[in-house]
Amino acid sequence: MSQYEPDIMEVRRRIETVEHEPSKFCLKYLYLVDGRISEAVSKAYLTDKGTTPRGLKTRDLEFQEDDYGDEVALFKVKTAKRGGILRICGVPMKREYEPFTKGVAQYFQKFDKNDFVFPLTRQKVWRESRDAWKDLIYPIEDYDKIEVDKEGNPLIRENGSKVKTNINRHYRDFNLHAIRHIRATDLVVYYGFNGPNLSAFGGWTLSTAMRVSSSINRYVQLDWRSYYHKLLKKRW
């Protein structure tokens, strides 16, 4: 079977084909908040040293009105790879702007306020959804890989710099993390997000994208109104 790179609509369609309900809604949630799987699940195997589960509880979803009197779902996300720093992801409840939101919000409301919404491991979500992605790939852009020794420590040159190898753009089999990449691309290309918007919404590092002091990051993460109006774009 030949593999191909999906567009955003294909990714959404594939999510809908997942039969295991908790995993399906987990994926919809990840899509909505441009999240990492560890920001959704609340369990991890003891042997899974690479995952710190930061899954949210029902109480981490609130609702407010936007400037037009319409309802907004506000997800309080503990950002992975950033020490769990809180970010607020505001997404429209109106179907014409985002069809996933209402269903995900209703799924949250099935649980008590202190319950974890996705008491799953990342491996469980992958097992339940991998058939949906089996013929898809996604691009990995150029990046520098830091070389390490047998103990995992960075190799250092005589001048004190780390040894790096440039990895050219290539494709990888679609996985859970690919949803974050595809969603981020769509936020930029279709919704017009810029660097600060991506930082506030998806937790992407602002100082890396915009060369801005990292001291600003803490405040940007909570500023959902800075990007929200861009999501009010009818599409469905």
C-alpha positions as CSV (number, residue, x, y, z in Angstrom):
1,M,0.0,0.0,0.0
2,S,1.4,3.4,-1.0
3,Q,1.8,6.0,1.6
4,Y,1.0,9.7,1.3
5,E,0.9,12.9,3.3
6,P,-2.7,13.8,4.4
7,D,-4.2,17.3,4.5
8,I,-6.0,18.5,7.6
9,M,-9.4,17.3,6.4
10,E,-8.1,13.8,6.0
11,V,-6.6,13.8,9.5
12,R,-10.0,14.8,10.9
13,R,-11.7,12.1,8.9
14,R,-9.3,9.5,10.1
15,I,-9.8,10.5,13.8
16,E,-13.5,9.8,13.3
17,T,-12.8,6.3,12.2
18,V,-11.3,5.3,15.6
19,E,-13.7,2.9,17.3
20,H,-12.4,3.1,20.8
21,E,-14.4,6.1,22.2
22,P,-11.9,7.3,24.9
23,S,-9.1,7.2,22.3
24,K,-11.1,9.0,19.7
25,F,-12.0,11.8,22.0
26,C,-8.4,12.0,23.2
27,L,-7.3,12.5,19.6
28,K,-10.0,15.1,19.1
29,Y,-8.8,16.9,22.2
30,L,-5.2,16.8,21.0
31,Y,-6.3,18.2,17.7
32,L,-8.2,21.0,19.3
33,V,-5.4,22.2,21.5
34,D,-2.5,21.4,19.2
35,G,-1.3,19.2,22.0
36,R,1.2,16.4,22.8
37,I,-0.2,13.0,23.9
38,S,1.3,13.5,27.4
39,E,-0.8,16.6,27.8
40,A,-4.0,14.4,27.5
41,V,-3.3,11.0,29.2
42,S,-3.0,10.6,32.9
43,K,-1.3,7.2,33.0
44,A,2.2,5.9,32.1
45,Y,3.9,2.6,32.4
46,L,6.7,2.5,35.0
47,T,9.1,1.6,32.3
48,D,8.0,4.6,30.1
49,K,10.7,7.0,31.2
50,G,10.0,9.4,28.3
51,T,6.5,10.3,29.4
52,T,5.3,12.6,32.2
53,P,1.5,12.3,32.0
54,R,-0.1,15.7,32.5
55,G,-3.7,14.7,31.7
56,L,-6.4,17.2,32.6
57,K,-9.5,16.7,34.7
58,T,-13.0,17.8,34.0
59,R,-12.6,20.9,36.1
60,D,-9.8,22.0,33.6
61,L,-12.5,22.9,31.1
62,E,-14.4,26.2,31.6
63,F,-16.7,28.3,29.4
64,Q,-16.7,32.0,28.7
65,E,-18.3,34.3,26.2
66,D,-16.2,35.9,23.5
67,D,-16.5,39.5,22.4
68,Y,-19.4,38.6,20.2
69,G,-21.5,36.9,22.9
70,D,-20.7,33.4,21.7
71,E,-19.5,30.6,23.9
72,V,-15.8,29.6,24.1
73,A,-14.4,26.4,25.5
74,L,-11.3,27.1,27.6
75,F,-9.0,24.1,28.2
76,K,-6.4,24.5,30.9
77,V,-3.4,22.6,29.5
78,K,-0.2,21.7,31.4
79,T,2.4,22.1,28.6
80,A,4.8,19.2,28.0
81,K,8.5,19.9,27.4
82,R,7.9,23.2,29.3
83,G,7.8,22.0,32.9
84,G,4.0,21.8,32.9
85,I,3.5,25.5,32.5
86,L,-0.2,26.3,32.2
87,R,-1.6,27.5,28.9
88,I,-5.2,28.4,28.1
89,C,-6.5,27.0,24.8
90,G,-9.7,28.8,23.7
91,V,-11.7,27.2,20.9
92,P,-15.1,28.2,19.5
93,M,-18.1,26.1,20.5
94,K,-20.0,27.0,17.3
95,R,-19.9,24.1,14.8
96,E,-19.4,26.4,11.9
97,Y,-16.1,27.3,13.3
98,E,-15.0,24.0,14.9
99,P,-17.2,20.8,14.8
100,F,-15.0,18.9,17.3
101,T,-15.4,21.3,20.2
102,K,-19.0,20.6,21.4
103,G,-18.6,16.8,21.3
104,V,-15.3,17.0,23.3
105,A,-16.9,19.3,25.8
106,Q,-19.8,16.9,26.2
107,Y,-17.4,14.1,26.7
108,F,-15.6,16.0,29.5
109,Q,-18.9,16.5,31.2
110,K,-19.5,12.8,31.6
111,F,-17.0,12.7,34.5
112,D,-16.9,14.2,38.0
113,K,-15.0,17.5,38.2
114,N,-11.9,15.8,39.8
115,D,-11.8,12.9,37.5
116,F,-9.1,12.5,34.9
117,V,-10.8,12.6,31.5
118,F,-8.3,10.3,29.7
119,P,-7.1,7.7,32.2
120,L,-5.0,6.1,29.5
121,T,-1.4,5.5,28.5
122,R,0.0,6.9,25.3
123,Q,0.6,3.3,24.2
124,K,-3.1,2.5,24.6
125,V,-4.2,5.4,22.5
126,W,-1.7,4.4,19.8
127,R,-2.9,0.8,19.8
128,E,-6.5,1.8,19.4
129,S,-5.8,4.3,16.6
130,R,-2.8,3.0,14.6
131,D,-5.0,1.4,12.0
132,A,-6.3,4.8,11.1
133,W,-2.8,6.1,10.2
134,K,-1.2,3.0,8.6
135,D,-0.9,4.5,5.1
136,L,0.0,8.0,6.0
137,I,3.3,9.9,6.4
138,Y,4.2,13.4,7.5
139,P,7.3,15.6,6.9
140,I,10.1,16.3,9.4
141,E,11.8,19.5,8.5
142,D,15.6,20.1,8.6
143,Y,17.0,20.0,12.2
144,D,20.3,19.6,14.0
145,K,20.7,16.4,16.0
146,I,23.0,16.6,19.0
147,E,25.3,13.6,19.1
148,V,25.7,11.8,22.4
149,D,28.1,9.2,23.9
150,K,27.1,5.7,25.2
151,E,25.8,7.2,28.4
152,G,23.6,9.7,26.6
153,N,25.8,12.7,27.3
154,P,26.3,15.3,24.6
155,L,29.6,15.1,22.7
156,I,31.6,18.3,23.2
157,R,34.2,19.8,20.8
158,E,37.4,21.3,22.1
159,N,35.9,24.8,21.7
160,G,33.1,23.8,24.1
161,S,30.3,23.5,21.5
162,K,28.1,20.5,21.1
163,V,28.7,18.1,18.2
164,K,25.7,18.3,15.9
165,T,24.7,16.5,12.7
166,N,22.3,18.2,10.3
167,I,19.3,16.0,9.4
168,N,17.7,16.9,6.1
169,R,14.0,17.1,5.5
170,H,12.4,13.6,5.4
171,Y,9.2,11.8,5.9
172,R,8.2,9.6,8.8
173,D,5.3,7.2,9.4
174,F,2.3,9.0,10.8
175,N,2.0,8.8,14.6
176,L,0.2,10.6,17.4
177,H,2.7,13.5,17.4
178,A,2.0,14.1,13.7
179,I,-1.4,15.4,14.6
180,R,0.3,18.3,16.4
181,H,2.4,19.1,13.4
182,I,-0.4,19.0,10.9
183,R,-2.6,21.1,13.2
184,A,0.1,23.7,13.7
185,T,0.7,24.0,10.0
186,D,-3.1,24.5,9.4
187,L,-3.2,27.2,12.2
188,V,-0.5,29.1,10.3
189,V,-1.6,28.6,6.7
190,Y,-5.4,28.7,7.1
191,Y,-6.0,30.7,10.2
192,G,-3.0,33.1,10.0
193,F,-1.4,32.3,13.3
194,N,2.1,33.9,13.9
195,G,4.8,32.9,16.3
196,P,3.3,34.4,19.5
197,N,-0.1,32.8,18.6
198,L,1.4,29.4,18.3
199,S,3.2,29.8,21.6
200,A,0.0,30.9,23.4
201,F,-2.2,28.2,21.8
202,G,0.1,25.2,21.3
203,G,2.9,25.9,23.7
204,W,5.5,26.2,21.0
205,T,8.6,28.0,22.4
206,L,8.3,31.7,21.7
207,S,11.9,32.5,22.2
208,T,12.9,30.0,19.6
209,A,10.3,31.1,17.0
210,M,10.5,34.8,17.5
211,R,13.9,35.4,19.2
212,V,12.0,37.0,22.1
213,S,13.1,36.8,25.7
214,S,11.8,33.6,27.3
215,S,10.7,35.7,30.3
216,I,7.7,36.8,28.2
217,N,6.5,33.2,27.7
218,R,4.7,32.9,31.0
219,Y,2.3,35.7,30.2
220,V,1.8,34.8,26.5
221,Q,0.5,31.3,27.5
222,L,-2.6,32.7,29.2
223,D,-3.5,35.3,26.6
224,W,-6.2,33.3,24.6
225,R,-7.8,36.5,23.4
226,S,-4.7,37.4,21.4
227,Y,-5.4,34.7,18.8
228,Y,-9.0,33.7,19.4
229,H,-10.5,36.0,16.7
230,K,-8.5,34.3,14.1
231,L,-10.3,31.0,14.8
232,L,-13.7,32.6,13.9
233,K,-13.4,31.6,10.3
234,K,-16.2,29.6,8.8
235,R,-15.1,26.5,7.1
236,W,-17.5,23.6,7.6
